[in-house]
Amino acid sequence: MSRSGSRVAPVLWLGIAGVLVVAVFFAPVVTGGWCAGAPVSGSSTCGTFERSIIGMDTSLWPWLPLTVIVCTITALKVRRLRSSRP
C-alpha cells in the first residue's frame, strides 16, 4: 500500500466508527404509541415516540443530518490526504 493509502485507512475507520456512534445514539429503531381514553367524547389523547438503540428519544431529523455531516467530514479529510503527496 502506498504512503498516502496508509494515512487514509485510519481516517476511513474513524469515519465508519463515527457513523456507527451516530446510529447508536440517534437512529430511530424503536417506535411506539399510546392513547389515553376519556369518558368525554373528543377529549382522548394519543402520542407516538421514536427511540434509539440506547433508549434515547430521537427522530429522523437529528440522525440524517449528523450522518451526512460525519460522512462529509470524512470524505473531505480523505480527499485532502489523497491529494497531498509525500
C-alpha positions in Angstrom: 0.0 0.0 0.0 1.3 3.5 -0.8 2.2 6.0 1.8 -1.0 8.1 1.3 -3.1 4.9 1.5 -1.7 4.1 4.9 -2.7 7.5 6.1 -6.2 7.3 4.6 -7.2 4.0 6.2 -7.3 5.3 9.8 -9.5 8.2 8.6 -11.9 5.9 6.9 -12.1 3.7 10.0 -12.7 6.7 12.2 -15.5 7.8 9.8 -17.1 4.4 9.9 -16.9 4.5 13.7 -18.5 8.0 13.7 -21.4 6.8 11.6 -21.9 3.9 13.9 -21.9 6.1 17.0 -24.4 8.5 15.4 -26.6 5.5 14.5 -26.5 4.1 18.0 -27.4 7.4 19.6 -29.7 8.9 17.1 -31.2 6.4 14.6 -34.9 5.8 15.4 -35.1 2.0 15.6 -37.9 1.6 18.1 -41.3 3.3 17.5 -44.4 3.1 19.5 -47.5 4.9 20.6 -50.0 5.3 23.3 -53.6 6.5 23.8 -55.4 7.7 26.9 -59.1 7.4 26.6 -61.5 9.7 28.4 -65.2 9.3 29.2 -66.0 12.6 27.5 -66.1 12.3 23.7 -63.3 14.1 21.9 -61.0 14.6 24.9 -58.9 11.4 24.4 -55.3 12.0 23.7 -52.7 9.9 21.8 -49.0 10.2 21.2 -46.1 8.5 19.5 -42.4 8.1 20.2 -39.2 7.0 18.4 -36.2 5.8 20.3 -32.6 4.9 19.5 -31.0 1.6 20.4 -29.9 3.0 23.8 -33.5 4.3 24.5 -32.9 8.0 23.9 -35.9 9.9 22.3 -35.0 10.8 18.8 -36.3 11.2 15.2 -35.0 11.1 11.7 -34.2 14.8 11.8 -31.1 14.7 14.1 -29.9 11.3 12.7 -29.9 12.1 9.0 -28.0 15.5 9.2 -25.5 14.1 11.6 -24.8 11.1 9.4 -24.3 13.4 6.4 -22.0 15.7 8.4 -19.8 12.8 9.6 -19.7 11.4 6.0 -18.8 14.8 4.5 -16.1 15.5 7.0 -14.6 12.0 6.4 -14.7 12.4 2.6 -13.1 15.8 2.8 -10.3 14.6 5.0 -9.7 11.5 2.8 -9.7 13.8 -0.3 -7.2 16.1 1.3 -4.9 13.2 2.3 -5.0 11.7 -1.1 -4.3 14.9 -2.9 -1.2 15.7 -0.7 1.8 13.8 -2.0 4.5 12.8 0.5 
